């Protein structure tokens, strides 16, 4: 199944998004780590990038770019933004109370496997 087919089908069946996570997580982590220079920060970047990719999949236009190129661009832009915030000291440890505003069942599961 092509990436474009997976992302389209994942809009109706979110569990299919795991296929793209499995395909791209290692390479996205390498790219993000080159920008932020920290394995832990790179994991945060990639998780955020996957969330953005899923949320904005409906804006992906396969007539203009391949999914892989678009997804890498999202990841790189997310890493650059994250790096700039780190440099300015804007990133603070997350307060668990802020996560309580997310309705249960919203979003997708983008847990990382450390194998």
Biopython code that builds the backbone (N, CA, C, O; Angstrom):
import numpy as np
from Bio.PDB.StructureBuilder import StructureBuilder

atoms = [
    (1, "UNK", "N", (0.855, -1.172, 0.000)),
    (1, "UNK", "CA", (0.000, 0.000, 0.000)),
    (1, "UNK", "C", (0.906, 1.242, 0.000)),
    (1, "UNK", "O", (1.869, 1.307, 0.765)),
    (2, "UNK", "N", (0.605, 2.204, -0.837)),
    (2, "UNK", "CA", (1.411, 3.418, -0.916)),
    (2, "UNK", "C", (1.144, 4.310, 0.299)),
    (2, "UNK", "O", (0.121, 4.183, 0.971)),
    (3, "UNK", "N", (2.089, 5.213, 0.560)),
    (3, "UNK", "CA", (1.930, 6.164, 1.664)),
    (3, "UNK", "C", (0.673, 7.001, 1.478)),
    (3, "UNK", "O", (-0.069, 7.253, 2.427)),
    (4, "UNK", "N", (0.448, 7.424, 0.249)),
    (4, "UNK", "CA", (-0.713, 8.258, -0.038)),
    (4, "UNK", "C", (-2.018, 7.503, 0.262)),
    (4, "UNK", "O", (-2.968, 8.087, 0.783)),
    (5, "UNK", "N", (-2.057, 6.223, -0.064)),
    (5, "UNK", "CA", (-3.247, 5.415, 0.233)),
    (5, "UNK", "C", (-3.421, 5.251, 1.740)),
    (5, "UNK", "O", (-4.536, 5.334, 2.256)),
    (6, "UNK", "N", (-2.318, 5.020, 2.438)),
    (6, "UNK", "CA", (-2.386, 4.828, 3.889)),
    (6, "UNK", "C", (-2.899, 6.090, 4.577)),
    (6, "UNK", "O", (-3.787, 6.015, 5.426)),
    (7, "UNK", "N", (-2.345, 7.251, 4.215)),
    (7, "UNK", "CA", (-2.764, 8.487, 4.887)),
    (7, "UNK", "C", (-4.232, 8.801, 4.592)),
    (7, "UNK", "O", (-4.947, 9.319, 5.450)),
    (8, "UNK", "N", (-4.668, 8.490, 3.397)),
    (8, "UNK", "CA", (-6.073, 8.719, 3.051)),
    (8, "UNK", "C", (-6.984, 7.780, 3.842)),
    (8, "UNK", "O", (-8.001, 8.214, 4.384)),
    (9, "UNK", "N", (-6.632, 6.523, 3.909)),
    (9, "UNK", "CA", (-7.446, 5.543, 4.635)),
    (9, "UNK", "C", (-7.396, 5.769, 6.141)),
    (9, "UNK", "O", (-8.354, 5.458, 6.848)),
    (10, "UNK", "N", (-6.281, 6.308, 6.637)),
    (10, "UNK", "CA", (-6.131, 6.548, 8.074)),
    (10, "UNK", "C", (-7.089, 7.615, 8.579)),
    (10, "UNK", "O", (-7.359, 7.682, 9.778)),
    (11, "UNK", "N", (-7.601, 8.438, 7.697)),
    (11, "UNK", "CA", (-8.571, 9.445, 8.116)),
    (11, "UNK", "C", (-9.866, 8.797, 8.607)),
    (11, "UNK", "O", (-10.537, 9.330, 9.490)),
    (12, "UNK", "N", (-10.211, 7.645, 8.030)),
    (12, "UNK", "CA", (-11.401, 6.912, 8.473)),
    (12, "UNK", "C", (-11.061, 5.817, 9.483)),
    (12, "UNK", "O", (-11.898, 5.428, 10.297)),
    (13, "UNK", "N", (-9.823, 5.327, 9.419)),
    (13, "UNK", "CA", (-9.375, 4.254, 10.306)),
    (13, "UNK", "C", (-8.025, 4.652, 10.903)),
    (13, "UNK", "O", (-6.978, 4.250, 10.394)),
    (14, "UNK", "N", (-8.045, 5.452, 11.996)),
    (14, "UNK", "CA", (-6.804, 5.999, 12.563)),
    (14, "UNK", "C", (-5.725, 4.976, 12.891)),
    (14, "UNK", "O", (-4.540, 5.309, 12.866)),
    (15, "UNK", "N", (-6.101, 3.758, 13.193)),
    (15, "UNK", "CA", (-5.087, 2.754, 13.535)),
    (15, "UNK", "C", (-4.143, 2.472, 12.365)),
    (15, "UNK", "O", (-3.026, 2.002, 12.581)),
    (16, "UNK", "N", (-4.566, 2.748, 11.149)),
    (16, "UNK", "CA", (-3.710, 2.540, 9.977)),
    (16, "UNK", "C", (-2.528, 3.510, 9.948)),
    (16, "UNK", "O", (-1.532, 3.255, 9.272)),
    (17, "UNK", "N", (-2.636, 4.604, 10.671)),
    (17, "UNK", "CA", (-1.548, 5.574, 10.702)),
    (17, "UNK", "C", (-0.273, 4.954, 11.260)),
    (17, "UNK", "O", (0.825, 5.425, 10.963)),
    (18, "UNK", "N", (-0.405, 3.916, 12.057)),
    (18, "UNK", "CA", (0.754, 3.215, 12.617)),
    (18, "UNK", "C", (1.670, 2.681, 11.518)),
    (18, "UNK", "O", (2.875, 2.540, 11.727)),
    (19, "UNK", "N", (1.107, 2.387, 10.358)),
    (19, "UNK", "CA", (1.917, 1.925, 9.225)),
    (19, "UNK", "C", (2.937, 2.992, 8.852)),
    (19, "UNK", "O", (4.107, 2.682, 8.625)),
    (20, "UNK", "N", (2.504, 4.240, 8.787)),
    (20, "UNK", "CA", (3.408, 5.332, 8.437)),
    (20, "UNK", "C", (4.414, 5.598, 9.552)),
    (20, "UNK", "O", (5.571, 5.916, 9.278)),
    (21, "UNK", "N", (3.990, 5.471, 10.791)),
    (21, "UNK", "CA", (4.913, 5.638, 11.913)),
    (21, "UNK", "C", (6.013, 4.587, 11.822)),
    (21, "UNK", "O", (7.192, 4.904, 11.978)),
    (22, "UNK", "N", (5.636, 3.351, 11.573)),
    (22, "UNK", "CA", (6.634, 2.276, 11.443)),
    (22, "UNK", "C", (7.587, 2.534, 10.278)),
    (22, "UNK", "O", (8.783, 2.263, 10.385)),
    (23, "UNK", "N", (7.076, 3.047, 9.187)),
    (23, "UNK", "CA", (7.900, 3.295, 8.003)),
    (23, "UNK", "C", (8.887, 4.440, 8.198)),
    (23, "UNK", "O", (10.031, 4.360, 7.750)),
    (24, "UNK", "N", (8.453, 5.494, 8.858)),
    (24, "UNK", "CA", (9.225, 6.723, 8.866)),
    (24, "UNK", "C", (9.863, 7.114, 10.191)),
    (24, "UNK", "O", (10.729, 7.988, 10.204)),
    (25, "UNK", "N", (9.478, 6.516, 11.283)),
    (25, "UNK", "CA", (10.007, 6.922, 12.582)),
    (25, "UNK", "C", (11.540, 6.925, 12.630)),
    (25, "UNK", "O", (12.110, 7.926, 13.063)),
    (26, "UNK", "N", (12.232, 5.870, 12.213)),
    (26, "UNK", "CA", (13.702, 5.891, 12.313)),
    (26, "UNK", "C", (14.354, 7.018, 11.511)),
    (26, "UNK", "O", (15.260, 7.685, 12.010)),
    (27, "UNK", "N", (13.912, 7.232, 10.296)),
    (27, "UNK", "CA", (14.529, 8.277, 9.478)),
    (27, "UNK", "C", (14.140, 9.671, 9.975)),
    (27, "UNK", "O", (14.959, 10.588, 9.919)),
    (28, "UNK", "N", (12.915, 9.849, 10.456)),
    (28, "UNK", "CA", (12.509, 11.136, 11.013)),
    (28, "UNK", "C", (13.332, 11.453, 12.268)),
    (28, "UNK", "O", (13.724, 12.600, 12.486)),
    (29, "UNK", "N", (13.587, 10.430, 13.087)),
    (29, "UNK", "CA", (14.393, 10.643, 14.285)),
    (29, "UNK", "C", (15.807, 11.103, 13.921)),
    (29, "UNK", "O", (16.355, 11.995, 14.568)),
    (30, "UNK", "N", (16.391, 10.500, 12.895)),
    (30, "UNK", "CA", (17.739, 10.907, 12.467)),
    (30, "UNK", "C", (17.743, 12.363, 11.994)),
    (30, "UNK", "O", (18.628, 13.138, 12.359)),
    (31, "UNK", "N", (16.765, 12.723, 11.193)),
    (31, "UNK", "CA", (16.684, 14.092, 10.674)),
    (31, "UNK", "C", (16.479, 15.080, 11.823)),
    (31, "UNK", "O", (17.158, 16.104, 11.887)),
    (32, "UNK", "N", (15.560, 14.784, 12.718)),
    (32, "UNK", "CA", (15.268, 15.683, 13.835)),
    (32, "UNK", "C", (16.481, 15.824, 14.757)),
    (32, "UNK", "O", (16.757, 16.912, 15.260)),
    (33, "UNK", "N", (17.198, 14.728, 14.975)),
    (33, "UNK", "CA", (18.351, 14.788, 15.874)),
    (33, "UNK", "C", (19.466, 15.651, 15.281)),
    (33, "UNK", "O", (20.205, 16.297, 16.023)),
    (34, "UNK", "N", (19.592, 15.668, 13.970)),
    (34, "UNK", "CA", (20.586, 16.541, 13.342)),
    (34, "UNK", "C", (20.277, 18.012, 13.608)),
    (34, "UNK", "O", (21.187, 18.838, 13.686)),
    (35, "UNK", "N", (19.007, 18.332, 13.744)),
    (35, "UNK", "CA", (18.621, 19.723, 13.983)),
    (35, "UNK", "C", (18.700, 20.072, 15.471)),
    (35, "UNK", "O", (19.314, 21.075, 15.836)),
    (36, "UNK", "N", (18.090, 19.262, 16.327)),
    (36, "UNK", "CA", (17.993, 19.617, 17.751)),
    (36, "UNK", "C", (19.158, 19.096, 18.582)),
    (36, "UNK", "O", (19.358, 19.544, 19.711)),
    (37, "UNK", "N", (19.927, 18.163, 18.043)),
    (37, "UNK", "CA", (21.154, 17.655, 18.671)),
    (37, "UNK", "C", (20.931, 16.926, 19.991)),
    (37, "UNK", "O", (21.815, 16.902, 20.847)),
    (38, "UNK", "N", (19.784, 16.348, 20.151)),
    (38, "UNK", "CA", (19.480, 15.602, 21.371)),
    (38, "UNK", "C", (18.501, 14.486, 21.036)),
    (38, "UNK", "O", (17.459, 14.744, 20.434)),
    (39, "UNK", "N", (18.815, 13.248, 21.416)),
    (39, "UNK", "CA", (17.889, 12.141, 21.131)),
    (39, "UNK", "C", (16.514, 12.338, 21.780)),
    (39, "UNK", "O", (15.486, 12.027, 21.180)),
    (40, "UNK", "N", (16.509, 12.854, 23.000)),
    (40, "UNK", "CA", (15.234, 13.052, 23.699)),
    (40, "UNK", "C", (14.399, 14.137, 23.025)),
    (40, "UNK", "O", (13.192, 13.980, 22.843)),
    (41, "UNK", "N", (15.045, 15.227, 22.660)),
    (41, "UNK", "CA", (14.330, 16.310, 21.974)),
    (41, "UNK", "C", (13.867, 15.842, 20.597)),
    (41, "UNK", "O", (12.787, 16.218, 20.142)),
    (42, "UNK", "N", (14.676, 15.027, 19.939)),
    (42, "UNK", "CA", (14.303, 14.505, 18.620)),
    (42, "UNK", "C", (13.037, 13.655, 18.724)),
    (42, "UNK", "O", (12.178, 13.717, 17.845)),
    (43, "UNK", "N", (12.915, 12.870, 19.780)),
    (43, "UNK", "CA", (11.696, 12.071, 19.975)),
    (43, "UNK", "C", (10.475, 12.978, 20.122)),
    (43, "UNK", "O", (9.415, 12.703, 19.559)),
    (44, "UNK", "N", (10.634, 14.054, 20.880)),
    (44, "UNK", "CA", (9.527, 15.009, 21.038)),
    (44, "UNK", "C", (9.151, 15.621, 19.693)),
    (44, "UNK", "O", (7.972, 15.741, 19.359)),
    (45, "UNK", "N", (10.169, 16.004, 18.928)),
    (45, "UNK", "CA", (9.940, 16.613, 17.611)),
    (45, "UNK", "C", (9.185, 15.658, 16.703)),
    (45, "UNK", "O", (8.208, 16.041, 16.059)),
    (46, "UNK", "N", (9.640, 14.416, 16.654)),
    (46, "UNK", "CA", (9.026, 13.443, 15.743)),
    (46, "UNK", "C", (7.600, 13.132, 16.171)),
    (46, "UNK", "O", (6.717, 12.986, 15.326)),
    (47, "UNK", "N", (7.371, 13.032, 17.455)),
    (47, "UNK", "CA", (6.006, 12.801, 17.919)),
    (47, "UNK", "C", (5.101, 13.963, 17.491)),
    (47, "UNK", "O", (3.993, 13.751, 16.998)),
    (48, "UNK", "N", (5.586, 15.181, 17.685)),
    (48, "UNK", "CA", (4.814, 16.363, 17.277)),
    (48, "UNK", "C", (4.598, 16.376, 15.762)),
    (48, "UNK", "O", (3.518, 16.719, 15.283)),
    (49, "UNK", "N", (5.625, 16.002, 15.026)),
    (49, "UNK", "CA", (5.513, 15.973, 13.561)),
    (49, "UNK", "C", (4.459, 14.960, 13.113)),
    (49, "UNK", "O", (3.659, 15.252, 12.224)),
    (50, "UNK", "N", (4.452, 13.778, 13.720)),
    (50, "UNK", "CA", (3.444, 12.781, 13.344)),
    (50, "UNK", "C", (2.039, 13.277, 13.658)),
    (50, "UNK", "O", (1.111, 13.035, 12.887)),
    (51, "UNK", "N", (1.876, 13.954, 14.756)),
    (51, "UNK", "CA", (0.560, 14.513, 15.086)),
    (51, "UNK", "C", (0.148, 15.528, 14.023)),
    (51, "UNK", "O", (-0.994, 15.524, 13.562)),
    (52, "UNK", "N", (1.087, 16.400, 13.634)),
    (52, "UNK", "CA", (0.782, 17.394, 12.598)),
    (52, "UNK", "C", (0.459, 16.714, 11.270)),
    (52, "UNK", "O", (-0.481, 17.108, 10.579)),
    (53, "UNK", "N", (1.227, 15.710, 10.920)),
    (53, "UNK", "CA", (0.991, 14.991, 9.663)),
    (53, "UNK", "C", (-0.414, 14.406, 9.657)),
    (53, "UNK", "O", (-1.128, 14.511, 8.659)),
    (54, "UNK", "N", (-0.808, 13.799, 10.752)),
    (54, "UNK", "CA", (-2.149, 13.208, 10.827)),
    (54, "UNK", "C", (-3.230, 14.297, 10.778)),
    (54, "UNK", "O", (-4.196, 14.199, 10.021)),
    (55, "UNK", "N", (-3.048, 15.322, 11.591)),
    (55, "UNK", "CA", (-4.065, 16.388, 11.673)),
    (55, "UNK", "C", (-4.253, 17.129, 10.359)),
    (55, "UNK", "O", (-5.370, 17.514, 10.012)),
    (56, "UNK", "N", (-3.153, 17.328, 9.624)),
    (56, "UNK", "CA", (-3.224, 18.127, 8.403)),
    (56, "UNK", "C", (-3.191, 17.283, 7.139)),
    (56, "UNK", "O", (-2.957, 17.804, 6.048)),
    (57, "UNK", "N", (-3.421, 16.002, 7.278)),
    (57, "UNK", "CA", (-3.397, 15.099, 6.119)),
    (57, "UNK", "C", (-4.398, 15.528, 5.049)),
    (57, "UNK", "O", (-4.153, 15.344, 3.857)),
    (58, "UNK", "N", (-5.505, 16.090, 5.466)),
    (58, "UNK", "CA", (-6.517, 16.499, 4.478)),
    (58, "UNK", "C", (-6.011, 17.644, 3.600)),
    (58, "UNK", "O", (-6.565, 17.899, 2.530)),
    (59, "UNK", "N", (-4.954, 18.336, 4.053)),
    (59, "UNK", "CA", (-4.373, 19.423, 3.260)),
    (59, "UNK", "C", (-3.265, 18.933, 2.326)),
    (59, "UNK", "O", (-2.780, 19.681, 1.477)),
    (60, "UNK", "N", (-2.873, 17.675, 2.494)),
    (60, "UNK", "CA", (-1.830, 17.119, 1.635)),
    (60, "UNK", "C", (-2.390, 16.949, 0.227)),
    (60, "UNK", "O", (-3.441, 16.337, 0.040)),
    (61, "UNK", "N", (-1.688, 17.490, -0.754)),
    (61, "UNK", "CA", (-2.122, 17.420, -2.147)),
    (61, "UNK", "C", (-1.149, 16.529, -2.914)),
    (61, "UNK", "O", (-0.046, 16.951, -3.262)),
    (62, "UNK", "N", (-1.567, 15.300, -3.171)),
    (62, "UNK", "CA", (-0.662, 14.354, -3.827)),
    (62, "UNK", "C", (-0.341, 14.731, -5.270)),
    (62, "UNK", "O", (0.558, 14.147, -5.875)),
    (63, "UNK", "N", (-1.058, 15.688, -5.821)),
    (63, "UNK", "CA", (-0.736, 16.140, -7.176)),
    (63, "UNK", "C", (0.450, 17.119, -7.170)),
    (63, "UNK", "O", (1.047, 17.381, -8.214)),
    (64, "UNK", "N", (0.783, 17.655, -5.989)),
    (64, "UNK", "CA", (1.867, 18.626, -5.890)),
    (64, "UNK", "C", (3.152, 18.038, -5.319)),
    (64, "UNK", "O", (4.240, 18.539, -5.607)),
    (65, "UNK", "N", (3.043, 16.986, -4.516)),
    (65, "UNK", "CA", (4.229, 16.400, -3.883)),
    (65, "UNK", "C", (3.942, 14.965, -3.482)),
    (65, "UNK", "O", (2.791, 14.557, -3.326)),
    (66, "UNK", "N", (5.012, 14.217, -3.323)),
    (66, "UNK", "CA", (4.871, 12.865, -2.782)),
    (66, "UNK", "C", (4.697, 12.987, -1.272)),
    (66, "UNK", "O", (5.191, 13.933, -0.658)),
    (67, "UNK", "N", (3.998, 12.032, -0.683)),
    (67, "UNK", "CA", (3.781, 12.066, 0.760)),
    (67, "UNK", "C", (5.109, 12.133, 1.506)),
    (67, "UNK", "O", (5.256, 12.906, 2.453)),
    (68, "UNK", "N", (6.058, 11.335, 1.085)),
    (68, "UNK", "CA", (7.350, 11.267, 1.774)),
    (68, "UNK", "C", (8.005, 12.648, 1.844)),
    (68, "UNK", "O", (8.498, 13.047, 2.898)),
    (69, "UNK", "N", (8.011, 13.371, 0.737)),
    (69, "UNK", "CA", (8.608, 14.712, 0.707)),
    (69, "UNK", "C", (7.865, 15.663, 1.631)),
    (69, "UNK", "O", (8.481, 16.423, 2.377)),
    (70, "UNK", "N", (6.561, 15.618, 1.581)),
    (70, "UNK", "CA", (5.731, 16.482, 2.423)),
    (70, "UNK", "C", (5.954, 16.168, 3.901)),
    (70, "UNK", "O", (6.097, 17.081, 4.714)),
    (71, "UNK", "N", (5.983, 14.902, 4.247)),
    (71, "UNK", "CA", (6.150, 14.487, 5.644)),
    (71, "UNK", "C", (7.540, 14.879, 6.164)),
    (71, "UNK", "O", (7.674, 15.310, 7.309)),
    (72, "UNK", "N", (8.563, 14.732, 5.333)),
    (72, "UNK", "CA", (9.898, 15.165, 5.749)),
    (72, "UNK", "C", (9.929, 16.668, 5.983)),
    (72, "UNK", "O", (10.558, 17.135, 6.933)),
    (73, "UNK", "N", (9.267, 17.417, 5.143)),
    (73, "UNK", "CA", (9.236, 18.872, 5.300)),
    (73, "UNK", "C", (8.544, 19.246, 6.614)),
    (73, "UNK", "O", (9.006, 20.135, 7.329)),
    (74, "UNK", "N", (7.450, 18.573, 6.927)),
    (74, "UNK", "CA", (6.757, 18.817, 8.195)),
    (74, "UNK", "C", (7.703, 18.523, 9.355)),
    (74, "UNK", "O", (7.775, 19.297, 10.309)),
    (75, "UNK", "N", (8.421, 17.419, 9.278)),
    (75, "UNK", "CA", (9.336, 17.025, 10.348)),
    (75, "UNK", "C", (10.478, 18.031, 10.497)),
    (75, "UNK", "O", (10.805, 18.436, 11.613)),
    (76, "UNK", "N", (11.073, 18.428, 9.402)),
    (76, "UNK", "CA", (12.185, 19.381, 9.452)),
    (76, "UNK", "C", (11.714, 20.730, 9.991)),
    (76, "UNK", "O", (12.379, 21.327, 10.837)),
    (77, "UNK", "N", (10.586, 21.203, 9.512)),
    (77, "UNK", "CA", (10.054, 22.487, 10.007)),
    (77, "UNK", "C", (9.729, 22.413, 11.499)),
    (77, "UNK", "O", (9.975, 23.368, 12.235)),
    (78, "UNK", "N", (9.185, 21.296, 11.940)),
    (78, "UNK", "CA", (8.884, 21.106, 13.358)),
    (78, "UNK", "C", (10.179, 21.104, 14.164)),
    (78, "UNK", "O", (10.236, 21.698, 15.241)),
    (79, "UNK", "N", (11.209, 20.451, 13.661)),
    (79, "UNK", "CA", (12.499, 20.403, 14.354)),
    (79, "UNK", "C", (13.119, 21.797, 14.453)),
    (79, "UNK", "O", (13.645, 22.168, 15.502)),
    (80, "UNK", "N", (13.061, 22.559, 13.382)),
    (80, "UNK", "CA", (13.631, 23.915, 13.384)),
    (80, "UNK", "C", (12.897, 24.798, 14.388)),
    (80, "UNK", "O", (13.526, 25.524, 15.157)),
    (81, "UNK", "N", (11.584, 24.736, 14.379)),
    (81, "UNK", "CA", (10.792, 25.514, 15.335)),
    (81, "UNK", "C", (11.137, 25.112, 16.765)),
    (81, "UNK", "O", (11.310, 25.967, 17.633)),
    (82, "UNK", "N", (11.233, 23.821, 17.000)),
    (82, "UNK", "CA", (11.565, 23.296, 18.326)),
    (82, "UNK", "C", (12.951, 23.788, 18.753)),
    (82, "UNK", "O", (13.134, 24.218, 19.892)),
    (83, "UNK", "N", (13.911, 23.725, 17.853)),
    (83, "UNK", "CA", (15.279, 24.166, 18.137)),
    (83, "UNK", "C", (15.309, 25.656, 18.495)),
    (83, "UNK", "O", (15.977, 26.061, 19.447)),
    (84, "UNK", "N", (14.598, 26.443, 17.743)),
    (84, "UNK", "CA", (14.561, 27.889, 18.020)),
    (84, "UNK", "C", (13.960, 28.170, 19.397)),
    (84, "UNK", "O", (14.443, 29.037, 20.124)),
    (85, "UNK", "N", (12.920, 27.443, 19.746)),
    (85, "UNK", "CA", (12.314, 27.615, 21.068)),
    (85, "UNK", "C", (13.284, 27.189, 22.162)),
    (85, "UNK", "O", (13.367, 27.834, 23.208)),
    (86, "UNK", "N", (14.018, 26.107, 21.924)),
    (86, "UNK", "CA", (15.024, 25.671, 22.890)),
    (86, "UNK", "C", (16.072, 26.760, 23.107)),
    (86, "UNK", "O", (16.461, 27.049, 24.239)),
    (87, "UNK", "N", (16.517, 27.352, 22.018)),
    (87, "UNK", "CA", (17.538, 28.388, 22.094)),
    (87, "UNK", "C", (17.032, 29.618, 22.853)),
    (87, "UNK", "O", (17.801, 30.282, 23.549)),
    (88, "UNK", "N", (15.761, 29.913, 22.719)),
    (88, "UNK", "CA", (15.181, 31.072, 23.403)),
    (88, "UNK", "C", (14.729, 30.716, 24.821)),
    (88, "UNK", "O", (14.310, 31.594, 25.576)),
    (89, "UNK", "N", (14.811, 29.444, 25.182)),
    (89, "UNK", "CA", (14.409, 29.018, 26.517)),
    (89, "UNK", "C", (12.916, 28.963, 26.706)),
    (89, "UNK", "O", (12.427, 29.041, 27.833)),
    (90, "UNK", "N", (12.175, 28.828, 25.602)),
    (90, "UNK", "CA", (10.713, 28.825, 25.689)),
    (90, "UNK", "C", (10.122, 27.473, 26.049)),
    (90, "UNK", "O", (8.982, 27.396, 26.507)),
    (91, "UNK", "N", (10.888, 26.407, 25.846)),
    (91, "UNK", "CA", (10.339, 25.086, 26.134)),
    (91, "UNK", "C", (10.546, 24.747, 27.596)),
    (91, "UNK", "O", (11.675, 24.683, 28.081)),
    (92, "UNK", "N", (9.467, 24.535, 28.272)),
    (92, "UNK", "CA", (9.503, 24.161, 29.674)),
    (92, "UNK", "C", (8.953, 22.753, 29.794)),
    (92, "UNK", "O", (8.272, 22.271, 28.889)),
    (93, "UNK", "N", (9.238, 22.100, 30.890)),
    (93, "UNK", "CA", (8.663, 20.767, 31.060)),
    (93, "UNK", "C", (7.150, 20.895, 31.093)),
    (93, "UNK", "O", (6.601, 21.849, 31.644)),
    (94, "UNK", "N", (6.498, 19.929, 30.501)),
    (94, "UNK", "CA", (5.038, 19.999, 30.393)),
    (94, "UNK", "C", (4.372, 19.824, 31.739)),
    (94, "UNK", "O", (4.764, 18.977, 32.541)),
    (95, "UNK", "N", (3.378, 20.623, 31.970)),
    (95, "UNK", "CA", (2.569, 20.516, 33.158)),
    (95, "UNK", "C", (1.430, 19.546, 32.852)),
    (95, "UNK", "O", (0.624, 19.817, 31.962)),
    (96, "UNK", "N", (1.344, 18.425, 33.566)),
    (96, "UNK", "CA", (0.286, 17.452, 33.274)),
    (96, "UNK", "C", (-1.118, 18.051, 33.329)),
    (96, "UNK", "O", (-2.036, 17.535, 32.690)),
    (97, "UNK", "N", (-1.291, 19.114, 34.072)),
    (97, "UNK", "CA", (-2.613, 19.735, 34.171)),
    (97, "UNK", "C", (-3.066, 20.292, 32.829)),
    (97, "UNK", "O", (-4.266, 20.353, 32.562)),
    (98, "UNK", "N", (-2.123, 20.700, 31.978)),
    (98, "UNK", "CA", (-2.504, 21.242, 30.679)),
    (98, "UNK", "C", (-3.040, 20.160, 29.760)),
    (98, "UNK", "O", (-3.786, 20.453, 28.826)),
    (99, "UNK", "N", (-2.671, 18.922, 30.010)),
    (99, "UNK", "CA", (-3.130, 17.823, 29.171)),
    (99, "UNK", "C", (-4.552, 17.390, 29.525)),
    (99, "UNK", "O", (-5.170, 16.637, 28.772)),
    (100, "UNK", "N", (-5.072, 17.849, 30.647)),
    (100, "UNK", "CA", (-6.418, 17.457, 31.051)),
    (100, "UNK", "C", (-7.483, 18.084, 30.167)),
    (100, "UNK", "O", (-8.631, 17.642, 30.188)),
    (101, "UNK", "N", (-7.133, 19.096, 29.397)),
    (101, "UNK", "CA", (-8.103, 19.758, 28.533)),
    (101, "UNK", "C", (-8.392, 18.965, 27.267)),
    (101, "UNK", "O", (-9.332, 19.290, 26.542)),
    (102, "UNK", "N", (-7.604, 17.931, 26.986)),
    (102, "UNK", "CA", (-7.794, 17.135, 25.781)),
    (102, "UNK", "C", (-8.892, 16.111, 26.050)),
    (102, "UNK", "O", (-8.750, 15.287, 26.953)),
    (103, "UNK", "N", (-9.990, 16.144, 25.280)),
    (103, "UNK", "CA", (-11.074, 15.192, 25.496)),
    (103, "UNK", "C", (-10.590, 13.760, 25.284)),
    (103, "UNK", "O", (-9.789, 13.492, 24.389)),
    (104, "UNK", "N", (-11.074, 12.866, 26.094)),
    (104, "UNK", "CA", (-10.687, 11.469, 25.983)),
    (104, "UNK", "C", (-11.071, 10.915, 24.616)),
    (104, "UNK", "O", (-12.154, 11.193, 24.102)),
    (105, "UNK", "N", (-10.186, 10.143, 24.048)),
    (105, "UNK", "CA", (-10.445, 9.546, 22.746)),
    (105, "UNK", "C", (-10.041, 10.430, 21.584)),
    (105, "UNK", "O", (-10.110, 9.999, 20.433)),
    (106, "UNK", "N", (-9.618, 11.664, 21.859)),
    (106, "UNK", "CA", (-9.187, 12.573, 20.800)),
    (106, "UNK", "C", (-7.761, 12.236, 20.413)),
    (106, "UNK", "O", (-6.985, 11.752, 21.237)),
    (107, "UNK", "N", (-7.419, 12.488, 19.175)),
    (107, "UNK", "CA", (-6.041, 12.328, 18.729)),
    (107, "UNK", "C", (-5.712, 10.912, 18.346)),
    (107, "UNK", "O", (-6.590, 10.068, 18.172)),
    (108, "UNK", "N", (-4.425, 10.671, 18.219)),
    (108, "UNK", "CA", (-3.947, 9.365, 17.798)),
    (108, "UNK", "C", (-2.842, 8.927, 18.728)),
    (108, "UNK", "O", (-2.273, 9.739, 19.458)),
    (109, "UNK", "N", (-2.539, 7.656, 18.702)),
    (109, "UNK", "CA", (-1.493, 7.098, 19.536)),
    (109, "UNK", "C", (-0.199, 7.103, 18.720)),
    (109, "UNK", "O", (-0.098, 6.422, 17.700)),
    (110, "UNK", "N", (0.782, 7.875, 19.176)),
    (110, "UNK", "CA", (2.050, 7.936, 18.450)),
    (110, "UNK", "C", (3.194, 7.547, 19.394)),
    (110, "UNK", "O", (4.227, 8.216, 19.436)),
    (111, "UNK", "N", (3.001, 6.474, 20.140)),
    (111, "UNK", "CA", (4.054, 5.995, 21.028)),
    (111, "UNK", "C", (5.208, 5.463, 20.211)),
    (111, "UNK", "O", (5.032, 4.930, 19.115)),
    (112, "UNK", "N", (6.387, 5.619, 20.770)),
    (112, "UNK", "CA", (7.595, 5.153, 20.104)),
    (112, "UNK", "C", (8.000, 3.801, 20.630)),
    (112, "UNK", "O", (7.855, 3.516, 21.819)),
    (113, "UNK", "N", (8.501, 2.977, 19.758)),
    (113, "UNK", "CA", (9.040, 1.693, 20.181)),
    (113, "UNK", "C", (10.546, 1.838, 20.208)),
    (113, "UNK", "O", (11.148, 2.306, 19.242)),
    (114, "UNK", "N", (11.148, 1.443, 21.296)),
    (114, "UNK", "CA", (12.604, 1.523, 21.433)),
    (114, "UNK", "C", (13.169, 0.124, 21.279)),
    (114, "UNK", "O", (13.372, -0.598, 22.254)),
    (115, "UNK", "N", (13.416, -0.240, 20.027)),
    (115, "UNK", "CA", (13.974, -1.574, 19.766)),
    (115, "UNK", "C", (15.334, -1.468, 19.190)),
    (115, "UNK", "O", (15.964, -2.487, 18.904)),
]
sb = StructureBuilder()
sb.init_structure("model")
sb.init_model(0)
sb.init_chain("A")
sb.init_seg("    ")
for serial, (resi, resn, name, xyz) in enumerate(atoms, 1):
    if name == "N":
        sb.init_residue(resn, " ", resi, " ")
    sb.init_atom(name, np.array(xyz, "f"), 0.0, 1.0, " ", f" {name:<3s}", serial, name[0])
structure = sb.get_structure()
